[in-house]
Amino acid sequence: MCTTPVIEALRRHYPTAQIDIVVNRSSQIVLEGNPFIDKVYTYPRSKYKKGLKEKIEALKEKTKILAEIFKTGYDVAVMFRGSFSPSAYQFITASRAKRRIGPGSKRHFTDPIPNDKLPHEVEWCYKLVEPLGVEQRDERCYFPLDKAKLREFEKAGKKGGILLNISTSLPENQIDVELGKKIVSRLTLLGVPIYLHGTPFQRERLEAMKQCSGGEIVETSNLKELASLLSLQKCYISVDGNALHLGSPVGVPTVAIFGKNDPARWAPYRYRQLAIKSPTGWAKDISPDEVIEKVKKALNGNF
């Protein structure tokens, strides 16, 4: 998601260029349908495949994509990573690009970009295209919505509220039931609908928050559906995870809760001042009052 503003900037700077991008399959939904991209190559990560047969199939698929990239050939290749990745460099090599830009040394890149002190991820992406003369302007994160699901949510009246998302895979970024109850009980005093969202595995936790504190559980099947629901709300509260940055493309102020990661680098770019970092590195230890304070600022536009 943090790469999408610079993709728009690249298209503005090179309006007729062929702009293709390579991502792993888990990120495919973020970039498919982006009007500034000509083609999205997606590959499976073999290291996440369990069986030998699955690993071999994933490797075959990746090899096929590498061959297609080699056949196409490119003038410029950019590695949008904070540090050098041997796996990603395979695609750089396959591109046959004479100009190669990325984090690392001149051994790998014609234009190595120093990465000893990384800024926010969005700003870092712009740093990577500086050698091409691309400048940051007013570009925003882009993410397409599910129009049918959007109409469904509108018809059901699920709008004008605050959406709390607790979906995350890392234990350090999870909020426990007790903290969730305290946050939701305080949110109900603000006089707007409260919607609770998480994965199916977190249903029991969501039910506990709902029964003790109020709020309505809303289920979605993918990020596009969640973004469609979010676009109808006044404020978004989310733990650090795949869905954290959805507020930026739909223009909904986001209160980001961080456990492990640094918000200075990973907070939703438009709403960096609303981010909260746990003093212990565990999201469950943040103050519910601090969350409410940030929500009030978001609702009043004071950020």
C-alpha positions as CSV (number, residue, x, y, z in Angstrom):
1,M,0.0,0.0,0.0
2,C,2.8,2.4,0.8
3,T,4.2,2.0,-2.7
4,T,1.1,3.1,-4.5
5,P,1.7,6.9,-4.2
6,V,5.1,6.6,-5.9
7,I,3.6,4.4,-8.6
8,E,1.2,7.3,-9.4
9,A,4.2,9.7,-9.3
10,L,6.0,7.5,-11.8
11,R,3.0,7.5,-14.1
12,R,2.9,11.3,-13.9
13,H,6.6,11.6,-14.7
14,Y,6.5,8.9,-17.4
15,P,2.9,9.0,-18.9
16,T,3.6,6.6,-21.8
17,A,6.0,4.2,-20.2
18,Q,5.3,0.5,-19.5
19,I,5.1,0.3,-15.7
20,D,5.0,-3.3,-14.4
21,I,5.4,-4.5,-10.9
22,V,6.2,-7.8,-9.2
23,V,4.6,-8.8,-5.9
24,N,4.0,-11.9,-3.9
25,R,0.5,-13.3,-4.1
26,S,-0.5,-12.0,-0.7
27,S,-0.1,-8.4,-1.9
28,Q,-1.9,-9.0,-5.2
29,I,-5.3,-7.6,-4.1
30,V,-3.6,-4.3,-3.2
31,L,-2.3,-3.6,-6.7
32,E,-4.8,-5.3,-9.0
33,G,-7.0,-2.7,-10.7
34,N,-4.5,0.1,-10.0
35,P,-4.9,2.5,-13.0
36,F,-1.2,3.6,-12.9
37,I,0.1,0.0,-13.5
38,D,0.2,-1.8,-16.8
39,K,0.9,-5.3,-15.5
40,V,1.1,-7.0,-12.1
41,Y,3.3,-10.1,-11.9
42,T,2.3,-12.3,-8.9
43,Y,4.3,-15.2,-7.5
44,P,3.8,-17.6,-4.6
45,R,6.3,-17.8,-1.8
46,S,7.8,-21.3,-1.9
47,K,9.1,-21.0,1.7
48,Y,5.5,-20.8,3.0
49,K,4.5,-24.0,1.2
50,K,4.5,-27.0,3.4
51,G,4.8,-30.1,1.1
52,L,7.6,-30.8,-1.3
53,K,5.2,-31.0,-4.2
54,E,3.7,-27.5,-3.3
55,K,7.2,-26.0,-3.0
56,I,8.2,-27.4,-6.5
57,E,5.0,-26.1,-8.1
58,A,5.6,-22.6,-6.5
59,L,9.2,-22.7,-7.8
60,K,8.0,-23.6,-11.3
61,E,5.5,-20.7,-11.3
62,K,8.2,-18.3,-10.1
63,T,10.6,-19.5,-12.8
64,K,7.9,-19.0,-15.5
65,I,7.4,-15.4,-14.3
66,L,11.2,-14.8,-14.4
67,A,11.3,-16.1,-17.9
68,E,8.5,-13.8,-19.0
69,I,10.2,-10.8,-17.4
70,F,13.4,-11.7,-19.2
71,K,11.7,-12.0,-22.5
72,T,10.0,-8.6,-22.1
73,G,13.1,-6.7,-21.0
74,Y,13.1,-3.4,-19.2
75,D,15.1,-0.2,-19.2
76,V,14.9,0.5,-15.5
77,A,14.3,-1.8,-12.5
78,V,13.7,-0.6,-8.9
79,M,13.7,-2.7,-5.8
80,F,11.2,-1.3,-3.4
81,R,12.6,-2.8,-0.2
82,G,14.2,-1.3,2.9
83,S,17.1,-3.7,2.6
84,F,18.6,-5.8,-0.1
85,S,16.7,-9.0,-0.9
86,P,18.4,-11.8,-2.8
87,S,15.0,-13.2,-3.8
88,A,13.8,-9.8,-5.1
89,Y,17.1,-9.3,-6.9
90,Q,16.3,-12.4,-9.1
91,F,13.6,-10.3,-10.7
92,I,16.0,-7.3,-11.1
93,T,18.5,-9.6,-12.9
94,A,15.8,-11.1,-15.1
95,S,14.6,-7.6,-16.2
96,R,17.9,-7.1,-18.1
97,A,17.6,-3.4,-17.1
98,K,20.7,-1.4,-17.7
99,R,19.7,0.9,-14.8
100,R,19.1,-0.8,-11.5
101,I,18.0,1.1,-8.4
102,G,17.7,-0.2,-4.9
103,P,19.1,-0.5,-1.3
104,G,22.5,-1.9,-1.2
105,S,25.9,-1.4,-3.0
106,K,27.2,-0.8,-6.5
107,R,27.8,-4.5,-6.7
108,H,24.1,-4.9,-7.3
109,F,22.8,-1.5,-8.4
110,T,23.9,1.2,-10.8
111,D,22.1,3.6,-8.4
112,P,22.5,2.3,-4.9
113,I,20.4,4.2,-2.3
114,P,21.8,4.5,1.3
115,N,19.5,2.8,3.7
116,D,21.4,3.3,7.0
117,K,18.6,5.5,8.3
118,L,15.2,4.7,6.9
119,P,12.4,7.4,6.9
120,H,8.7,6.6,6.6
121,E,8.1,3.8,4.1
122,V,6.2,6.2,1.7
123,E,9.1,8.7,1.8
124,W,11.6,5.8,1.3
125,C,9.8,4.7,-1.8
126,Y,10.1,8.3,-3.2
127,K,13.8,8.2,-2.2
128,L,14.3,5.1,-4.4
129,V,13.0,6.9,-7.5
130,E,14.9,10.2,-7.0
131,P,17.5,9.1,-9.5
132,L,14.8,9.1,-12.1
133,G,13.8,12.7,-11.4
134,V,10.5,11.7,-9.8
135,E,9.3,14.1,-7.1
136,Q,6.7,13.7,-4.3
137,R,3.7,15.9,-4.8
138,D,0.1,15.3,-3.6
139,E,-0.2,11.6,-4.5
140,R,-2.2,9.4,-2.2
141,C,-2.3,5.7,-1.4
142,Y,-4.6,3.9,-3.9
143,F,-6.9,0.9,-3.3
144,P,-9.9,-0.1,-5.4
145,L,-13.2,-0.7,-3.6
146,D,-15.8,-3.4,-4.1
147,K,-18.7,-1.3,-5.5
148,A,-21.3,-4.0,-5.0
149,K,-20.3,-4.6,-1.4
150,L,-20.2,-0.8,-0.8
151,R,-23.9,-0.5,-2.0
152,E,-24.7,-3.4,0.3
153,F,-23.2,-1.8,3.3
154,E,-24.9,1.5,2.5
155,K,-28.3,-0.2,2.1
156,A,-27.8,-1.9,5.5
157,G,-27.1,1.5,7.1
158,K,-23.6,0.6,8.2
159,K,-22.1,4.1,8.0
160,G,-21.2,7.2,10.0
161,G,-19.5,5.2,12.7
162,I,-16.2,4.1,14.1
163,L,-14.6,0.9,12.9
164,L,-12.3,-1.0,15.2
165,N,-10.2,-3.7,13.5
166,I,-8.3,-6.2,15.7
167,S,-7.0,-8.4,12.8
168,T,-3.2,-9.1,13.0
169,S,-1.0,-12.1,12.9
170,L,1.8,-11.0,15.3
171,P,1.2,-11.6,19.0
172,E,2.9,-8.3,19.9
173,N,0.4,-6.3,17.8
174,Q,-2.7,-7.9,19.3
175,I,-5.0,-6.3,21.9
176,D,-6.6,-8.6,24.4
177,V,-10.3,-8.8,25.4
178,E,-10.0,-6.6,28.5
179,L,-8.3,-3.7,26.6
180,G,-10.9,-4.2,23.8
181,K,-13.7,-3.9,26.3
182,K,-12.3,-0.7,27.8
183,I,-11.9,0.9,24.3
184,V,-15.3,0.0,23.1
185,S,-17.1,1.0,26.3
186,R,-15.5,4.5,26.0
187,L,-16.3,4.7,22.3
188,T,-20.0,4.1,22.9
189,L,-20.1,7.4,24.8
190,L,-19.2,9.3,21.7
191,G,-22.7,8.8,20.3
192,V,-21.9,7.1,16.9
193,P,-22.2,3.5,15.8
194,I,-19.3,1.2,16.7
195,Y,-18.4,-1.6,14.3
196,L,-16.0,-4.4,15.3
197,H,-14.0,-6.4,12.8
198,G,-11.5,-9.2,13.0
199,T,-10.7,-12.6,11.5
200,P,-13.0,-15.6,12.0
201,F,-10.4,-16.9,14.5
202,Q,-11.0,-13.8,16.6
203,R,-14.8,-14.1,16.6
204,E,-14.9,-15.2,20.3
205,R,-12.8,-12.2,21.3
206,L,-15.1,-9.9,19.3
207,E,-18.2,-11.4,20.9
208,A,-16.8,-10.8,24.4
209,M,-16.1,-7.1,23.5
210,K,-19.6,-6.7,22.0
211,Q,-21.5,-8.4,24.9
212,C,-19.8,-6.4,27.6
213,S,-19.4,-3.1,25.9
214,G,-21.6,-2.8,22.9
215,G,-20.9,-2.5,19.2
216,E,-21.8,-4.5,16.2
217,I,-19.6,-7.2,14.7
218,V,-19.2,-6.9,10.9
219,E,-17.7,-9.6,8.8
220,T,-15.8,-9.1,5.5
221,S,-14.2,-11.7,3.1
222,N,-11.2,-9.7,1.9
223,L,-9.5,-6.3,2.1
224,K,-11.6,-4.8,-0.7
225,E,-14.8,-5.5,1.3
226,L,-13.2,-4.1,4.4
227,A,-12.1,-0.9,2.6
228,S,-15.6,-0.5,1.2
229,L,-17.1,-0.7,4.7
230,L,-14.4,1.6,6.0
231,S,-15.1,4.3,3.4
232,L,-18.5,4.9,4.9
233,Q,-17.2,5.6,8.5
234,K,-16.0,8.6,10.4
235,C,-13.0,7.1,12.0
236,Y,-10.9,3.9,11.9
237,I,-9.0,2.3,14.8
238,S,-6.7,-0.6,13.8
239,V,-3.9,-2.6,15.2
240,D,-0.7,-3.0,13.0
241,G,-1.4,-5.6,10.3
242,N,-2.4,-6.0,6.7
243,A,-5.5,-3.8,7.0
244,L,-3.9,-0.9,8.9
245,H,-3.3,1.3,5.8
246,L,-6.8,1.1,4.3
247,G,-7.9,4.4,5.9
248,S,-5.5,6.4,3.7
249,P,-6.9,5.6,0.3
250,V,-10.5,6.1,1.4
251,G,-9.8,9.2,3.3
252,V,-10.9,8.0,6.8
253,P,-8.8,9.3,9.8
254,T,-6.9,6.3,11.3
255,V,-5.8,5.7,14.8
256,A,-3.1,3.2,14.5
257,I,-2.1,1.0,17.4
258,F,1.5,-0.2,17.4
259,G,3.1,-2.9,19.5
260,K,6.3,-4.2,17.8
261,N,6.9,-1.8,14.9
262,D,7.9,1.9,14.8
263,P,5.0,4.2,13.7
264,A,7.6,6.7,12.5
265,R,8.3,4.3,9.7
266,W,5.0,2.4,9.3
267,A,2.1,4.6,10.5
268,P,-0.6,5.4,7.9
269,Y,1.1,8.3,6.1
270,R,-1.8,10.8,6.1
271,Y,-2.5,10.2,9.7
272,R,0.9,9.8,11.3
273,Q,0.0,12.1,14.2
274,L,-2.8,9.8,15.3
275,A,-0.5,6.8,15.8
276,I,0.0,5.2,19.2
277,K,3.1,3.2,20.2
278,S,3.0,0.9,23.2
279,P,5.8,1.7,25.7
280,T,6.4,-2.0,26.2
281,G,6.4,-3.1,22.6
282,W,3.1,-5.0,23.2
283,A,-0.2,-3.5,21.9
284,K,-2.2,-4.9,24.8
285,D,-0.3,-2.4,27.1
286,I,-1.5,0.8,25.5
287,S,-3.8,3.2,27.4
288,P,-7.5,3.1,26.4
289,D,-7.8,6.7,27.3
290,E,-5.0,7.6,24.8
291,V,-7.0,5.8,22.1
292,I,-10.1,7.8,22.9
293,E,-8.1,11.0,22.9
294,K,-6.8,10.3,19.4
295,V,-10.2,9.3,18.2
296,K,-11.6,12.6,19.4
297,K,-8.9,14.4,17.5
298,A,-9.6,12.4,14.4
299,L,-13.4,13.2,14.6
300,N,-12.6,16.9,15.0
301,G,-10.0,17.0,12.3
302,N,-7.3,18.1,14.8
303,F,-4.3,16.3,13.4
